[in-house]
Amino acid sequence: MMRRLITLLLMSCHLPSFAVEKTVVMDLEQSWQQSSIQTHRLTLNLELSGGLAGNMAWTSIVRGQIMGPDALEPGTPDQPAVSDASQRIYLNDATELELRELYLDVDLQRASLRLGKQQLVWGQADGLKLLDIINPQDYRRFILDDFDDSRIPLWMVNYEMFLGAGDLQILWVPDTSMHNLPEPGALFEVTAPFAHIPANLPHRFEAVDRPANIIKDSDLGLRFSMFVDGWDITANYLYHYDDFPVIRTQFDETGLVLSTEYERSHVIGGSASNAFGDFILRAEVAVNSHKYLATSHNEVEPTAEFGYVVGLDWTGLTDTFLSFQLFQSILLDDNDYIRQTADTNLTFLLKRSFMNESLNIELLWIYHQTDNDNLLRLEGEYELSTNTSVSLFADFFTGQPDELFGQFQDLDRVGVKLSVGF
């Protein structure tokens, strides 16, 4: 199927509607405490698009990156969590190429079809995710990249029917890619809130057991959306593999053996939003049938999980946007889990524009109330011209080494980014 789609798109390049859009991004990230460069990147995004006969159009996005120092992903990783059809191509330790998106859009009058490699967003939460779980995420920079950049696009069939009462979206995702988590020794290696392995304890990781059958291991999703009395409402369902691996431990004659597996889950949820004058009220809920967590008995046990987000946005001041959100995850089973039963995050987002929207500032604060640790993000962007902008940004982590944000307290950073489109 993928080969036929690629052949069809390449054959269409001679059509008059063929278009090209290029963006070059250069950014430099400097460690705040250590006075050393965390990483620098030169990114080229190349977007090609064109029309086809019969109300069809196609889009392709290719990204090339040159990065250094080699700290985010030491060496040339083998990408065990990503399917062969979605992996990045490494030219060397510092240079990678990636087919970000390649899809065909078909207008079927009362329906639409998008076929190919793509991103698909469910939910409207900022900073953290609840329903936005279709595409796995690249965590090489933890959660510091924009969602559009950190999502791992998947090969899928996205079919949407426009019904009288609302729209029904049907998804089939044969791409079995999972989250790309930093390997041991990487700059943003995640060590908390997981238990640490004692340094003197011999241990080894077994090969990642990632589902790879495009039929029996594929994901299925449904979303029904409608507009009722000012409310945008969705009902969502996803049968999928949780993109976070389940790590089980056992002992043999060599010491501690850690195996990485993935488990199925049903996710049922929905969202709602409405505007009341200068305020917008948003809400999302999701019930996860199987969340596998470590217990104090050094075992991994499943539990059902209930999560919700409530957000309130305000636009009552000219060129200003304020947003408050409450995220909470609640475990529905009691099995002496290491994680607390209720895990709570609060977010505050401020956006402000100046000089006829040429200068934009943004502040995002994420407070992990459960452990009292924080992430504070600041960014200022100035548009030099229609297609050129320069940004200054800073990220600060506070907390203890065994906490979600506190584990990165030594990785506070400041940086600059130049973006040029042509």
URLIN-V38677 format. One line per field, one symbol per residue. phi: phi as a letter, one per 20 degrees, with the letter a starting at -180 (. if undefined). psi: psi as a letter, one per 30 degrees, with the letter a starting at -180 (. if undefined). burial: b if it has 24 or more other ideal C-beta (glycine too) atoms within 12 Angstrom, else e. Layout:
phi=???
psi=???
burial=???
//
This chain:
phi=.ffffffffffefeffefcccccdcdccddffeelcffacccddddddbadcfmlcbcbccdcdcdcafedfbgmdfelfedfgfcffdeeafdcccbefbbbddcedmebccdcpebdcddncfdncccefcfefcedgdldefggfeefefcfbdddcdeeferdddccccefdfcgeegfgnfgdgedceefeegfeefbbefgfeegcefefdfdcccbdcbcclneeccccbbdbegfefeddcbdcfepeddddcccfbddcaabbbbdcmedcdcbccbddfbdecfdfemcdcebfcdcbccccdccfdgmcccbccddbdcfeddblffffgddccccccccbdcllmedcdbccdddefgdmdbcdccbcccefbgdcbccdbbccdcqefedgeffdfedgbcaccdccdb
psi=eeeeeeeeeefffflfgklkkkkkkklkkkkeefhlkelkkjkjkjkklllllhhlllkkkkkkkklllieeikajlfhffklefgllkjeaffklkkjekjlkkkjgdgllkjkaklkkkklgkkelkdfigeklkjgehbgflkeeefkjklkljjkkkjlefakkkkkkjfkgkakjkklkflehkjfkhlkkkkegjkllklkkikkfjfdfgllklkkkkljjhfkjkkkkkkjlkkfklkjkklkaffbkkkkjlkkllkkkallkllkibgkkkkkklkkkejkklklfghlkklklkkllkkkjkkhfkkgkkkkkkjkkkkkfljhhkeklekkkkkkkkkkkklhhgfkklkkkkjjjeefhllkkkkkkkkjeaegklkkklkkkkkalfgleeffgfggklllkkkkkk.
burial=ebeebeebbeebeeeeeeeeeebbbbbbbbbbeeeebbbbbbbbbbbbbbebeeebbbbbbbbbbbbeebbbbeeebebbbbbebbbbeeeeeeebebbbbbbbbbeeeeebbbbbbbbbbbbbbbbbbbbbbbbbbbbbbbbbbbbebbbbbbbbbbbbeeeeeebbbbbbbbbbbbbbbbbeebbbbbebbbeeeeeeeeeeeeebebbeebeebbbbbbbbbeeeeeebbbbbbbbbbbbbbbbbbeeeeeeeebebbbbbbbbbbbbbbeeeeeebbbbbbbbbbbbbbbeeeeebbbbbbbbbbbbbbeeeeeeebbbbbbbbbbbeeeeebebeeebbbbbbbbbeeeeeeeebbbbbbbbbebbebbbbbbbbbeeeeeeebbbbbbbbbbbeeebbbbbbbebbbbbbbbbeee
//
